[in-house]
């Protein structure tokens, strides 16, 4: 992965975190790693544990951030969430936050999709 892609991702994750915190979500952890990959944000929405995948793009060329969240990626996040929960029975869901940045790395658009499937 190119350095600028990682930097764009970090910026998007920070914007998504700030957005969710403004909606009264609580942060549990960031960048939780498993053998299946990494969950960008793990948050709490009232009594629900929320696993958040953040997709960030600069501009709209080559499609939208939403198009980057495929069924395959959803399945990977689901596997990582199961590792995190370790068999505990708790209310949980997977959310996606799509962030589009301008050339100055400022958000043009932030969209939150709760309970994606």
C-alpha positions in Angstrom: 0.0 0.0 0.0 1.3 3.4 -0.9 2.2 5.8 2.0 -0.4 8.4 0.8 -3.1 5.7 0.9 -2.2 4.9 4.5 -2.2 8.6 5.4 -5.6 9.1 3.7 -6.9 6.1 5.6 -5.7 7.6 9.0 -7.2 10.9 8.2 -10.6 9.3 7.3 -10.5 7.2 10.5 -10.0 10.3 12.6 -12.8 12.1 10.8 -15.1 9.0 11.3 -14.2 8.7 15.0 -14.9 12.4 15.6 -18.2 12.1 13.8 -19.3 9.0 15.8 -18.2 10.6 19.1 -20.4 13.6 18.2 -23.3 11.1 17.9 -22.7 9.9 21.4 -20.9 6.7 20.5 -18.1 5.7 22.9 -14.7 4.5 21.7 -13.6 1.1 22.8 -10.5 0.7 20.6 -9.0 1.6 17.3 -7.1 -0.5 14.8 -7.9 -3.9 16.4 -5.8 -6.5 14.6 -6.5 -10.2 14.1 -5.1 -12.8 11.8 -7.9 -11.9 9.4 -7.0 -8.2 9.3 -7.8 -5.0 11.2 -11.0 -3.4 12.4 -10.7 0.3 12.1 -12.9 1.3 15.1 -14.7 -0.6 17.8 -17.4 1.6 19.4 -20.3 1.4 21.8 -23.7 2.7 20.8 -25.7 2.5 24.1 -25.6 -1.3 24.9 -24.4 -2.3 21.4 -20.8 -3.1 20.4 -20.3 -1.6 16.9 -17.5 -2.7 14.6 -16.8 0.2 12.2 -15.2 -0.1 8.8 -14.0 3.2 7.5 -13.6 3.7 3.7 -11.9 7.0 2.6 -11.3 8.4 -0.8 -9.9 11.6 -2.2 -12.5 12.9 -4.6 -15.0 10.9 -6.5 -12.8 9.6 -9.3 -12.7 5.8 -9.5 -16.0 5.4 -7.7 -17.2 6.1 -4.2 -16.0 4.8 -0.8 -19.2 2.8 -0.5 -18.2 0.8 -3.6 -15.0 -0.3 -1.7 -17.0 -2.0 1.0 -17.7 -5.4 -0.7 -19.4 -8.5 0.6 -16.0 -10.0 0.9 -14.8 -7.2 3.2 -18.0 -7.5 5.2 -17.3 -11.2 5.8 -13.8 -10.4 6.9 -15.0 -7.7 9.4 -17.6 -10.3 10.7 -14.8 -12.9 11.3 -12.6 -10.3 13.0 -15.6 -9.3 15.2 -16.1 -12.9 16.2 -12.5 -13.1 17.3 -12.9 -9.9 19.3 -16.1 -11.2 21.0 -14.5 -14.6 21.8 -17.9 -16.3 21.9 -19.5 -13.8 24.2 -23.2 -13.2 23.5 -23.6 -9.4 23.3 -25.6 -7.1 21.1 -23.4 -6.1 18.2 -23.5 -4.9 14.6 -21.2 -3.8 11.8 -21.3 -0.2 10.6 -19.5 1.5 7.7 -18.5 5.2 7.5 -17.7 6.6 4.0 -15.5 9.6 3.9 -14.6 11.7 0.9 -11.7 14.2 1.2 -10.8 17.2 -0.9 -7.2 17.9 -2.0 -6.5 19.6 1.3 -7.6 16.5 3.2 -10.7 18.1 4.5 -14.0 16.2 4.5 -16.3 16.8 1.6 -18.7 14.1 2.7 -19.1 11.8 5.7 -21.9 9.2 5.5 -22.6 6.7 8.3 -24.3 3.4 7.4 -25.5 1.6 10.5 -26.0 -2.2 10.6 -24.7 -3.0 7.1 -25.2 -6.5 5.7 
